[in-house]
């Protein structure tokens, strides 16, 4: 008796690719634009929040793209 195919749950990456008609380049460009927008928002938020409120913690963005504290 053949085994049933595994059920693959769609994820955000699959959704993004489908939303762009299978065009991986377009999906990646939109994702990169969103990352830059979020980096800008993080920079603005870090200027607006006092270090006393965050107990001295300030967000930083590492050159490898991973936000660190």
PQR file with spaces between the fields and no chain letter, atoms N, CA, C, O and H, PARSE charges and radii, in Angstrom:
ATOM       1  N    UNK     1       0.844   -1.180    0.000 -0.4000 1.5000
ATOM       2  CA   UNK     1       0.000    0.000    0.000 -0.0000 2.0000
ATOM       3  C    UNK     1       0.892    1.247    0.000  0.5500 1.7000
ATOM       4  O    UNK     1       1.775    1.352    0.852 -0.5500 1.4000
ATOM       5  N    UNK     2       0.694    2.195   -0.923 -0.4000 1.5000
ATOM       6  CA   UNK     2       1.540    3.378   -0.983 -0.0000 2.0000
ATOM       7  C    UNK     2       1.293    4.312    0.196  0.5500 1.7000
ATOM       8  O    UNK     2       0.173    4.445    0.688 -0.5500 1.4000
ATOM       9  H    UNK     2      -0.023    2.111   -1.615  0.4000 1.0000
ATOM      10  N    UNK     3       2.365    4.949    0.627 -0.4000 1.5000
ATOM      11  CA   UNK     3       2.261    5.898    1.729 -0.0000 2.0000
ATOM      12  C    UNK     3       1.731    7.229    1.202  0.5500 1.7000
ATOM      13  O    UNK     3       2.083    7.648    0.099 -0.5500 1.4000
ATOM      14  H    UNK     3       3.275    4.841    0.227  0.4000 1.0000
ATOM      15  N    UNK     4       0.890    7.888    1.986 -0.4000 1.5000
ATOM      16  CA   UNK     4       0.392    9.190    1.524 -0.0000 2.0000
ATOM      17  C    UNK     4       1.511   10.231    1.515  0.5500 1.7000
ATOM      18  O    UNK     4       2.447   10.157    2.311 -0.5500 1.4000
ATOM      19  H    UNK     4       0.605    7.548    2.882  0.4000 1.0000
ATOM      20  N    UNK     5       1.401   11.193    0.613 -0.4000 1.5000
ATOM      21  CA   UNK     5       2.398   12.269    0.536 -0.0000 2.0000
ATOM      22  C    UNK     5       2.314   13.110    1.799  0.5500 1.7000
ATOM      23  O    UNK     5       1.225   13.327    2.330 -0.5500 1.4000
ATOM      24  H    UNK     5       0.641   11.253   -0.033  0.4000 1.0000
ATOM      25  N    UNK     6       3.448   13.582    2.283 -0.4000 1.5000
ATOM      26  CA   UNK     6       3.428   14.421    3.488 -0.0000 2.0000
ATOM      27  C    UNK     6       2.696   15.733    3.221  0.5500 1.7000
ATOM      28  O    UNK     6       2.747   16.279    2.119 -0.5500 1.4000
ATOM      29  H    UNK     6       4.333   13.406    1.852  0.4000 1.0000
ATOM      30  N    UNK     7       2.032   16.212    4.230 -0.4000 1.5000
ATOM      31  CA   UNK     7       1.327   17.481    4.122 -0.0000 2.0000
ATOM      32  C    UNK     7       2.326   18.596    4.400  0.5500 1.7000
ATOM      33  O    UNK     7       2.953   18.633    5.458 -0.5500 1.4000
ATOM      34  H    UNK     7       1.990   15.768    5.125  0.4000 1.0000
ATOM      35  N    UNK     8       2.464   19.491    3.451 -0.4000 1.5000
ATOM      36  CA   UNK     8       3.383   20.617    3.612 -0.0000 2.0000
ATOM      37  C    UNK     8       2.544   21.853    3.901  0.5500 1.7000
ATOM      38  O    UNK     8       1.704   22.260    3.100 -0.5500 1.4000
ATOM      39  H    UNK     8       1.955   19.460    2.591  0.4000 1.0000
ATOM      40  N    UNK     9       2.791   22.427    5.047 -0.4000 1.5000
ATOM      41  CA   UNK     9       2.067   23.631    5.439 -0.0000 2.0000
ATOM      42  C    UNK     9       2.670   24.836    4.724  0.5500 1.7000
ATOM      43  O    UNK     9       3.889   25.009    4.725 -0.5500 1.4000
ATOM      44  H    UNK     9       3.474   22.096    5.698  0.4000 1.0000
ATOM      45  N    UNK    10       1.837   25.661    4.122 -0.4000 1.5000
ATOM      46  CA   UNK    10       2.389   26.866    3.498 -0.0000 2.0000
ATOM      47  C    UNK    10       2.950   27.804    4.561  0.5500 1.7000
ATOM      48  O    UNK    10       2.436   27.871    5.677 -0.5500 1.4000
ATOM      49  H    UNK    10       0.847   25.521    4.122  0.4000 1.0000
ATOM      50  N    UNK    11       3.991   28.515    4.209 -0.4000 1.5000
ATOM      51  CA   UNK    11       4.587   29.455    5.156 -0.0000 2.0000
ATOM      52  C    UNK    11       4.667   30.836    4.520  0.5500 1.7000
ATOM      53  O    UNK    11       4.186   31.035    3.404 -0.5500 1.4000
ATOM      54  H    UNK    11       4.409   28.460    3.302  0.4000 1.0000
ATOM      55  N    UNK    12       5.262   31.776    5.214 -0.4000 1.5000
ATOM      56  CA   UNK    12       5.344   33.141    4.726 -0.0000 2.0000
ATOM      57  C    UNK    12       6.137   33.251    3.429  0.5500 1.7000
ATOM      58  O    UNK    12       5.804   34.064    2.567 -0.5500 1.4000
ATOM      59  H    UNK    12       5.652   31.614    6.120  0.4000 1.0000
ATOM      60  N    UNK    13       7.177   32.444    3.285 -0.4000 1.5000
ATOM      61  CA   UNK    13       7.982   32.481    2.061 -0.0000 2.0000
ATOM      62  C    UNK    13       7.142   32.018    0.878  0.5500 1.7000
ATOM      63  O    UNK    13       7.144   32.652   -0.177 -0.5500 1.4000
ATOM      64  H    UNK    13       7.448   31.783    3.986  0.4000 1.0000
ATOM      65  N    UNK    14       6.426   30.916    1.055 -0.4000 1.5000
ATOM      66  CA   UNK    14       5.558   30.421   -0.010 -0.0000 2.0000
ATOM      67  C    UNK    14       4.514   31.466   -0.382  0.5500 1.7000
ATOM      68  O    UNK    14       4.249   31.703   -1.560 -0.5500 1.4000
ATOM      69  H    UNK    14       6.424   30.401    1.912  0.4000 1.0000
ATOM      70  N    UNK    15       3.927   32.085    0.634 -0.4000 1.5000
ATOM      71  CA   UNK    15       2.906   33.095    0.387 -0.0000 2.0000
ATOM      72  C    UNK    15       3.483   34.257   -0.412  0.5500 1.7000
ATOM      73  O    UNK    15       2.853   34.734   -1.357 -0.5500 1.4000
ATOM      74  H    UNK    15       4.142   31.891    1.591  0.4000 1.0000
ATOM      75  N    UNK    16       4.678   34.715   -0.040 -0.4000 1.5000
ATOM      76  CA   UNK    16       5.308   35.838   -0.728 -0.0000 2.0000
ATOM      77  C    UNK    16       5.580   35.505   -2.189  0.5500 1.7000
ATOM      78  O    UNK    16       5.374   36.343   -3.067 -0.5500 1.4000
ATOM      79  H    UNK    16       5.189   34.328    0.727  0.4000 1.0000
ATOM      80  N    UNK    17       6.038   34.294   -2.452 -0.4000 1.5000
ATOM      81  CA   UNK    17       6.320   33.878   -3.826 -0.0000 2.0000
ATOM      82  C    UNK    17       5.022   33.821   -4.632  0.5500 1.7000
ATOM      83  O    UNK    17       4.984   34.281   -5.773 -0.5500 1.4000
ATOM      84  H    UNK    17       6.205   33.613   -1.739  0.4000 1.0000
ATOM      85  N    UNK    18       3.969   33.266   -4.054 -0.4000 1.5000
ATOM      86  CA   UNK    18       2.677   33.195   -4.746 -0.0000 2.0000
ATOM      87  C    UNK    18       2.149   34.596   -5.018  0.5500 1.7000
ATOM      88  O    UNK    18       1.629   34.858   -6.103 -0.5500 1.4000
ATOM      89  H    UNK    18       4.000   32.893   -3.127  0.4000 1.0000
ATOM      90  N    UNK    19       2.272   35.500   -4.050 -0.4000 1.5000
ATOM      91  CA   UNK    19       1.791   36.871   -4.215 -0.0000 2.0000
ATOM      92  C    UNK    19       2.483   37.591   -5.373  0.5500 1.7000
ATOM      93  O    UNK    19       1.931   38.533   -5.941 -0.5500 1.4000
ATOM      94  H    UNK    19       2.694   35.288   -3.168  0.4000 1.0000
ATOM      95  N    UNK    20       3.685   37.149   -5.720 -0.4000 1.5000
ATOM      96  CA   UNK    20       4.435   37.772   -6.808 -0.0000 2.0000
ATOM      97  C    UNK    20       4.463   36.880   -8.047  0.5500 1.7000
ATOM      98  O    UNK    20       5.381   36.959   -8.863 -0.5500 1.4000
ATOM      99  H    UNK    20       4.134   36.384   -5.259  0.4000 1.0000
ATOM     100  N    UNK    21       3.460   36.047   -8.171 -0.4000 1.5000
ATOM     101  CA   UNK    21       3.295   35.232   -9.373 -0.0000 2.0000
ATOM     102  C    UNK    21       4.442   34.285   -9.641  0.5500 1.7000
ATOM     103  O    UNK    21       4.718   33.958  -10.795 -0.5500 1.4000
ATOM     104  H    UNK    21       2.714   35.983   -7.509  0.4000 1.0000
ATOM     105  N    UNK    22       5.119   33.836   -8.587 -0.4000 1.5000
ATOM     106  CA   UNK    22       6.235   32.911   -8.754 -0.0000 2.0000
ATOM     107  C    UNK    22       7.553   33.590   -9.074  0.5500 1.7000
ATOM     108  O    UNK    22       8.568   32.914   -9.249 -0.5500 1.4000
ATOM     109  H    UNK    22       4.895   34.101   -7.650  0.4000 1.0000
ATOM     110  N    UNK    23       7.558   34.917   -9.155 -0.4000 1.5000
ATOM     111  CA   UNK    23       8.768   35.675   -9.470 -0.0000 2.0000
ATOM     112  C    UNK    23       9.595   35.846   -8.188  0.5500 1.7000
ATOM     113  O    UNK    23       9.296   36.699   -7.353 -0.5500 1.4000
ATOM     114  H    UNK    23       6.734   35.466   -9.013  0.4000 1.0000
ATOM     115  N    UNK    24      10.631   35.028   -8.050 -0.4000 1.5000
ATOM     116  CA   UNK    24      11.455   35.055   -6.843 -0.0000 2.0000
ATOM     117  C    UNK    24      12.185   36.385   -6.688  0.5500 1.7000
ATOM     118  O    UNK    24      12.344   36.885   -5.574 -0.5500 1.4000
ATOM     119  H    UNK    24      10.875   34.334   -8.729  0.4000 1.0000
ATOM     120  N    UNK    25      12.629   36.957   -7.806 -0.4000 1.5000
ATOM     121  CA   UNK    25      13.343   38.233   -7.746 -0.0000 2.0000
ATOM     122  C    UNK    25      12.431   39.339   -7.200  0.5500 1.7000
ATOM     123  O    UNK    25      12.852   40.125   -6.350 -0.5500 1.4000
ATOM     124  H    UNK    25      12.500   36.552   -8.711  0.4000 1.0000
ATOM     125  N    UNK    26      11.198   39.402   -7.679 -0.4000 1.5000
ATOM     126  CA   UNK    26      10.265   40.417   -7.198 -0.0000 2.0000
ATOM     127  C    UNK    26       9.965   40.223   -5.719  0.5500 1.7000
ATOM     128  O    UNK    26       9.904   41.194   -4.964 -0.5500 1.4000
ATOM     129  H    UNK    26      10.856   38.764   -8.369  0.4000 1.0000
ATOM     130  N    UNK    27       9.777   38.979   -5.302 -0.4000 1.5000
ATOM     131  CA   UNK    27       9.502   38.695   -3.893 -0.0000 2.0000
ATOM     132  C    UNK    27      10.686   39.125   -3.024  0.5500 1.7000
ATOM     133  O    UNK    27      10.490   39.691   -1.948 -0.5500 1.4000
ATOM     134  H    UNK    27       9.827   38.190   -5.915  0.4000 1.0000
ATOM     135  N    UNK    28      11.895   38.864   -3.478 -0.4000 1.5000
ATOM     136  CA   UNK    28      13.088   39.245   -2.720 -0.0000 2.0000
ATOM     137  C    UNK    28      13.253   40.761   -2.672  0.5500 1.7000
ATOM     138  O    UNK    28      13.620   41.308   -1.632 -0.5500 1.4000
ATOM     139  H    UNK    28      12.053   38.405   -4.352  0.4000 1.0000
ATOM     140  N    UNK    29      12.988   41.444   -3.780 -0.4000 1.5000
ATOM     141  CA   UNK    29      13.099   42.903   -3.799 -0.0000 2.0000
ATOM     142  C    UNK    29      12.122   43.539   -2.813  0.5500 1.7000
ATOM     143  O    UNK    29      12.481   44.479   -2.103 -0.5500 1.4000
ATOM     144  H    UNK    29      12.690   41.000   -4.625  0.4000 1.0000
ATOM     145  N    UNK    30      10.893   43.034   -2.766 -0.4000 1.5000
ATOM     146  CA   UNK    30       9.908   43.567   -1.826 -0.0000 2.0000
ATOM     147  C    UNK    30      10.353   43.297   -0.395  0.5500 1.7000
ATOM     148  O    UNK    30      10.220   44.163    0.469 -0.5500 1.4000
ATOM     149  H    UNK    30      10.601   42.271   -3.342  0.4000 1.0000
ATOM     150  N    UNK    31      10.875   42.115   -0.142 -0.4000 1.5000
ATOM     151  CA   UNK    31      11.346   41.773    1.204 -0.0000 2.0000
ATOM     152  C    UNK    31      12.496   42.682    1.628  0.5500 1.7000
ATOM     153  O    UNK    31      12.538   43.149    2.766 -0.5500 1.4000
ATOM     154  H    UNK    31      10.983   41.411   -0.844  0.4000 1.0000
ATOM     155  N    UNK    32      13.422   42.930    0.717 -0.4000 1.5000
ATOM     156  CA   UNK    32      14.566   43.786    1.048 -0.0000 2.0000
ATOM     157  C    UNK    32      14.120   45.233    1.284  0.5500 1.7000
ATOM     158  O    UNK    32      14.661   45.911    2.157 -0.5500 1.4000
ATOM     159  H    UNK    32      13.389   42.551   -0.208  0.4000 1.0000
ATOM     160  N    UNK    33      13.154   45.700    0.523 -0.4000 1.5000
ATOM     161  CA   UNK    33      12.613   47.040    0.731 -0.0000 2.0000
ATOM     162  C    UNK    33      11.975   47.143    2.108  0.5500 1.7000
ATOM     163  O    UNK    33      12.136   48.148    2.801 -0.5500 1.4000
ATOM     164  H    UNK    33      12.714   45.149   -0.186  0.4000 1.0000
ATOM     165  N    UNK    34      11.256   46.106    2.500 -0.4000 1.5000
ATOM     166  CA   UNK    34      10.617   46.095    3.821 -0.0000 2.0000
ATOM     167  C    UNK    34      11.654   46.087    4.934  0.5500 1.7000
ATOM     168  O    UNK    34      11.465   46.751    5.953 -0.5500 1.4000
ATOM     169  H    UNK    34      11.126   45.290    1.937  0.4000 1.0000
ATOM     170  N    UNK    35      12.741   45.352    4.763 -0.4000 1.5000
ATOM     171  CA   UNK    35      13.817   45.324    5.758 -0.0000 2.0000
ATOM     172  C    UNK    35      14.402   46.726    5.930  0.5500 1.7000
ATOM     173  O    UNK    35      14.628   47.173    7.054 -0.5500 1.4000
ATOM     174  H    UNK    35      12.895   44.812    3.936  0.4000 1.0000
ATOM     175  N    UNK    36      14.644   47.414    4.823 -0.4000 1.5000
ATOM     176  CA   UNK    36      15.188   48.771    4.908 -0.0000 2.0000
ATOM     177  C    UNK    36      14.211   49.712    5.612  0.5500 1.7000
ATOM     178  O    UNK    36      14.634   50.557    6.400 -0.5500 1.4000
ATOM     179  H    UNK    36      14.460   47.051    3.909  0.4000 1.0000
ATOM     180  N    UNK    37      12.909   49.579    5.340 -0.4000 1.5000
ATOM     181  CA   UNK    37      11.907   50.403    6.000 -0.0000 2.0000
ATOM     182  C    UNK    37      11.909   50.147    7.504  0.5500 1.7000
ATOM     183  O    UNK    37      11.841   51.084    8.300 -0.5500 1.4000
ATOM     184  H    UNK    37      12.565   48.892    4.700  0.4000 1.0000
ATOM     185  N    UNK    38      11.988   48.881    7.886 -0.4000 1.5000
ATOM     186  CA   UNK    38      12.007   48.535    9.306 -0.0000 2.0000
ATOM     187  C    UNK    38      13.280   49.026    9.992  0.5500 1.7000
ATOM     188  O    UNK    38      13.233   49.448   11.147 -0.5500 1.4000
ATOM     189  H    UNK    38      12.043   48.120    7.240  0.4000 1.0000
ATOM     190  N    UNK    39      14.410   48.977    9.300 -0.4000 1.5000
ATOM     191  CA   UNK    39      15.658   49.516    9.860 -0.0000 2.0000
ATOM     192  C    UNK    39      15.513   51.017   10.114  0.5500 1.7000
ATOM     193  O    UNK    39      15.953   51.530   11.143 -0.5500 1.4000
ATOM     194  H    UNK    39      14.448   48.634    8.362  0.4000 1.0000
ATOM     195  N    UNK    40      14.894   51.706    9.167 -0.4000 1.5000
ATOM     196  CA   UNK    40      14.680   53.145    9.321 -0.0000 2.0000
ATOM     197  C    UNK    40      13.777   53.419   10.528  0.5500 1.7000
ATOM     198  O    UNK    40      14.055   54.315   11.325 -0.5500 1.4000
ATOM     199  H    UNK    40      14.537   51.290    8.331  0.4000 1.0000
ATOM     200  N    UNK    41      12.698   52.643   10.658 -0.4000 1.5000
ATOM     201  CA   UNK    41      11.806   52.808   11.804 -0.0000 2.0000
ATOM     202  C    UNK    41      12.530   52.533   13.121  0.5500 1.7000
ATOM     203  O    UNK    41      12.310   53.234   14.108 -0.5500 1.4000
ATOM     204  H    UNK    41      12.473   51.915   10.011  0.4000 1.0000
ATOM     205  N    UNK    42      13.383   51.526   13.140 -0.4000 1.5000
ATOM     206  CA   UNK    42      14.153   51.217   14.346 -0.0000 2.0000
ATOM     207  C    UNK    42      15.080   52.372   14.703  0.5500 1.7000
ATOM     208  O    UNK    42      15.223   52.723   15.874 -0.5500 1.4000
ATOM     209  H    UNK    42      13.562   50.956   12.338  0.4000 1.0000
ATOM     210  N    UNK    43      15.703   52.957   13.694 -0.4000 1.5000
ATOM     211  CA   UNK    43      16.594   54.097   13.950 -0.0000 2.0000
ATOM     212  C    UNK    43      15.810   55.266   14.524  0.5500 1.7000
ATOM     213  O    UNK    43      16.265   55.906   15.472 -0.5500 1.4000
ATOM     214  H    UNK    43      15.587   52.672   12.742  0.4000 1.0000
ATOM     215  N    UNK    44      14.637   55.557   13.967 -0.4000 1.5000
ATOM     216  CA   UNK    44      13.810   56.646   14.483 -0.0000 2.0000
ATOM     217  C    UNK    44      13.330   56.352   15.901  0.5500 1.7000
ATOM     218  O    UNK    44      13.340   57.232   16.761 -0.5500 1.4000
ATOM     219  H    UNK    44      14.268   55.037   13.196  0.4000 1.0000
ATOM     220  N    UNK    45      12.912   55.113   16.139 -0.4000 1.5000
ATOM     221  CA   UNK    45      12.424   54.743   17.471 -0.0000 2.0000
ATOM     222  C    UNK    45      13.535   54.841   18.508  0.5500 1.7000
ATOM     223  O    UNK    45      13.288   55.257   19.640 -0.5500 1.4000
ATOM     224  H    UNK    45      12.904   54.398   15.440  0.4000 1.0000
ATOM     225  N    UNK    46      14.743   54.465   18.140 -0.4000 1.5000
ATOM     226  CA   UNK    46      15.841   54.521   19.100 -0.0000 2.0000
ATOM     227  C    UNK    46      16.191   55.963   19.451  0.5500 1.7000
ATOM     228  O    UNK    46      16.693   56.228   20.544 -0.5500 1.4000
ATOM     229  H    UNK    46      14.944   54.127   17.221  0.4000 1.0000
ATOM     230  N    UNK    47      15.931   56.897   18.539 -0.4000 1.5000
ATOM     231  CA   UNK    47      16.153   58.310   18.844 -0.0000 2.0000
ATOM     232  C    UNK    47      15.059   58.867   19.747  0.5500 1.7000
ATOM     233  O    UNK    47      15.308   59.760   20.556 -0.5500 1.4000
ATOM     234  H    UNK    47      15.523   56.682   17.652  0.4000 1.0000
ATOM     235  N    UNK    48      13.844   58.336   19.605 -0.4000 1.5000
ATOM     236  CA   UNK    48      12.693   58.863   20.332 -0.0000 2.0000
ATOM     237  C    UNK    48      12.580   58.328   21.759  0.5500 1.7000
ATOM     238  O    UNK    48      11.962   58.971   22.607 -0.5500 1.4000
ATOM     239  H    UNK    48      13.641   57.610   18.948  0.4000 1.0000
ATOM     240  N    UNK    49      13.161   57.174   22.034 -0.4000 1.5000
ATOM     241  CA   UNK    49      13.030   56.546   23.347 -0.0000 2.0000
ATOM     242  C    UNK    49      14.249   56.892   24.188  0.5500 1.7000
ATOM     243  O    UNK    49      15.387   56.708   23.759 -0.5500 1.4000
ATOM     244  H    UNK    49      13.664   56.652   21.345  0.4000 1.0000
ATOM     245  N    UNK    50      13.999   57.388   25.378 -0.4000 1.5000
ATOM     246  CA   UNK    50      15.120   57.756   26.242 -0.0000 2.0000
ATOM     247  C    UNK    50      15.838   56.516   26.758  0.5500 1.7000
ATOM     248  O    UNK    50      15.238   55.451   26.903 -0.5500 1.4000
ATOM     249  H    UNK    50      13.074   57.537   25.727  0.4000 1.0000
ATOM     250  N    UNK    51      17.131   56.670   27.036 -0.4000 1.5000
ATOM     251  CA   UNK    51      17.887   55.527   27.550 -0.0000 2.0000
ATOM     252  C    UNK    51      17.438   55.170   28.967  0.5500 1.7000
ATOM     253  O    UNK    51      17.622   54.033   29.402 -0.5500 1.4000
ATOM     254  H    UNK    51      17.618   57.535   26.919  0.4000 1.0000
ATOM     255  N    UNK    52      16.854   56.126   29.691 -0.4000 1.5000
ATOM     256  CA   UNK    52      16.325   55.820   31.017 -0.0000 2.0000
ATOM     257  C    UNK    52      15.121   54.908   30.935  0.5500 1.7000
ATOM     258  O    UNK    52      14.944   54.023   31.772 -0.5500 1.4000
ATOM     259  H    UNK    52      16.705   57.050   29.338  0.4000 1.0000
ATOM     260  N    UNK    53      14.297   55.121   29.930 -0.4000 1.5000
ATOM     261  CA   UNK    53      13.115   54.286   29.749 -0.0000 2.0000
ATOM     262  C    UNK    53      13.516   52.850   29.420  0.5500 1.7000
ATOM     263  O    UNK    53      12.870   51.905   29.872 -0.5500 1.4000
ATOM     264  H    UNK    53      14.441   55.839   29.250  0.4000 1.0000
ATOM     265  N    UNK    54      14.559   52.689   28.649 -0.4000 1.5000
ATOM     266  CA   UNK    54      15.007   51.352   28.246 -0.0000 2.0000
ATOM     267  C    UNK    54      16.107   50.818   29.151  0.5500 1.7000
ATOM     268  O    UNK    54      16.703   49.780   28.863 -0.5500 1.4000
ATOM     269  H    UNK    54      15.084   53.457   28.281  0.4000 1.0000
ATOM     270  N    UNK    55      16.376   51.521   30.237 -0.4000 1.5000
ATOM     271  CA   UNK    55      17.416   51.138   31.203 -0.0000 2.0000
ATOM     272  C    UNK    55      18.784   50.995   30.559  0.5500 1.7000
ATOM     273  O    UNK    55      19.560   50.095   30.882 -0.5500 1.4000
ATOM     274  H    UNK    55      15.892   52.364   30.471  0.4000 1.0000
ATOM     275  N    UNK    56      19.058   51.921   29.626 -0.4000 1.5000
ATOM     276  CA   UNK    56      20.371   51.944   28.998 -0.0000 2.0000
ATOM     277  C    UNK    56      20.493   51.134   27.724  0.5500 1.7000
ATOM     278  O    UNK    56      21.473   51.288   26.994 -0.5500 1.4000
ATOM     279  H    UNK    56      18.428   52.652   29.364  0.4000 1.0000
ATOM     280  N    UNK    57      19.534   50.280   27.436 -0.4000 1.5000
ATOM     281  CA   UNK    57      19.617   49.455   26.235 -0.0000 2.0000
ATOM     282  C    UNK    57      19.318   50.293   25.012  0.5500 1.7000
ATOM     283  O    UNK    57      18.341   51.042   24.991 -0.5500 1.4000
ATOM     284  H    UNK    57      18.738   50.154   28.028  0.4000 1.0000
ATOM     285  N    UNK    58      20.140   50.176   24.010 -0.4000 1.5000
ATOM     286  CA   UNK    58      19.908   50.837   22.731 -0.0000 2.0000
ATOM     287  C    UNK    58      20.050   49.786   21.636  0.5500 1.7000
ATOM     288  O    UNK    58      21.022   49.032   21.637 -0.5500 1.4000
ATOM     289  H    UNK    58      20.934   49.569   24.028  0.4000 1.0000
ATOM     290  N    UNK    59      19.107   49.720   20.706 -0.4000 1.5000
ATOM     291  CA   UNK    59      19.218   48.747   19.617 -0.0000 2.0000
ATOM     292  C    UNK    59      20.338   49.137   18.654  0.5500 1.7000
ATOM     293  O    UNK    59      20.587   50.321   18.424 -0.5500 1.4000
ATOM     294  H    UNK    59      18.316   50.332   20.705  0.4000 1.0000
ATOM     295  N    UNK    60      20.993   48.155   18.110 -0.4000 1.5000
ATOM     296  CA   UNK    60      22.000   48.385   17.077 -0.0000 2.0000
ATOM     297  C    UNK    60      21.743   47.414   15.945  0.5500 1.7000
ATOM     298  O    UNK    60      21.186   46.335   16.147 -0.5500 1.4000
ATOM     299  H    UNK    60      20.791   47.193   18.298  0.4000 1.0000
ATOM     300  N    UNK    61      22.146   47.802   14.772 -0.4000 1.5000
ATOM     301  CA   UNK    61      22.001   46.918   13.616 -0.0000 2.0000
ATOM     302  C    UNK    61      23.387   46.484   13.183  0.5500 1.7000
ATOM     303  O    UNK    61      24.207   47.305   12.771 -0.5500 1.4000
ATOM     304  H    UNK    61      22.598   48.678   14.607  0.4000 1.0000
ATOM     305  N    UNK    62      23.642   45.195   13.278 -0.4000 1.5000
ATOM     306  CA   UNK    62      24.941   44.645   12.904 -0.0000 2.0000
ATOM     307  C    UNK    62      25.083   44.658   11.382  0.5500 1.7000
ATOM     308  O    UNK    62      24.089   44.708   10.657 -0.5500 1.4000
ATOM     309  H    UNK    62      22.977   44.528   13.612  0.4000 1.0000
ATOM     310  N    UNK    63      26.296   44.615   10.921 -0.4000 1.5000
ATOM     311  CA   UNK    63      26.539   44.638    9.472 -0.0000 2.0000
ATOM     312  C    UNK    63      26.048   43.382    8.786  0.5500 1.7000
ATOM     313  O    UNK    63      25.851   43.389    7.571 -0.5500 1.4000
ATOM     314  H    UNK    63      27.103   44.575   11.510  0.4000 1.0000
ATOM     315  N    UNK    64      25.843   42.293    9.535 -0.4000 1.5000
ATOM     316  CA   UNK    64      25.321   41.070    8.921 -0.0000 2.0000
ATOM     317  C    UNK    64      23.807   41.087    8.850  0.5500 1.7000
ATOM     318  O    UNK    64      23.198   40.098    8.443 -0.5500 1.4000
ATOM     319  H    UNK    64      26.003   42.287   10.522  0.4000 1.0000
ATOM     320  N    UNK    65      23.186   42.193    9.239 -0.4000 1.5000
ATOM     321  CA   UNK    65      21.743   42.347    9.112 -0.0000 2.0000
ATOM     322  C    UNK    65      20.942   41.863   10.296  0.5500 1.7000
ATOM     323  O    UNK    65      19.713   41.936   10.271 -0.5500 1.4000
ATOM     324  H    UNK    65      23.680   42.997    9.570  0.4000 1.0000
ATOM     325  N    UNK    66      21.598   41.369   11.336 -0.4000 1.5000
ATOM     326  CA   UNK    66      20.894   40.857   12.507 -0.0000 2.0000
ATOM     327  C    UNK    66      20.873   41.943   13.558  0.5500 1.7000
ATOM     328  O    UNK    66      21.921   42.474   13.925 -0.5500 1.4000
ATOM     329  H    UNK    66      22.596   41.310   11.357  0.4000 1.0000
ATOM     330  N    UNK    67      19.682   42.284   14.052 -0.4000 1.5000
ATOM     331  CA   UNK    67      19.572   43.303   15.078 -0.0000 2.0000
ATOM     332  C    UNK    67      20.079   42.756   16.396  0.5500 1.7000
ATOM     333  O    UNK    67      19.692   41.669   16.826 -0.5500 1.4000
ATOM     334  H    UNK    67      18.830   41.853   13.754  0.4000 1.0000
ATOM     335  N    UNK    68      20.947   43.519   17.030 -0.4000 1.5000
ATOM     336  CA   UNK    68      21.530   43.102   18.294 -0.0000 2.0000
ATOM     337  C    UNK    68      21.297   44.187   19.330  0.5500 1.7000
ATOM     338  O    UNK    68      21.005   45.333   18.987 -0.5500 1.4000
ATOM     339  H    UNK    68      21.261   44.402   16.681  0.4000 1.0000
ATOM     340  N    UNK    69      21.426   43.828   20.580 -0.4000 1.5000
ATOM     341  CA   UNK    69      21.224   44.830   21.627 -0.0000 2.0000
ATOM     342  C    UNK    69      22.428   45.029   22.473  0.5500 1.7000
ATOM     343  O    UNK    69      22.407   45.842   23.396 -0.5500 1.4000
ATOM     344  H    UNK    69      21.663   42.898   20.859  0.4000 1.0000
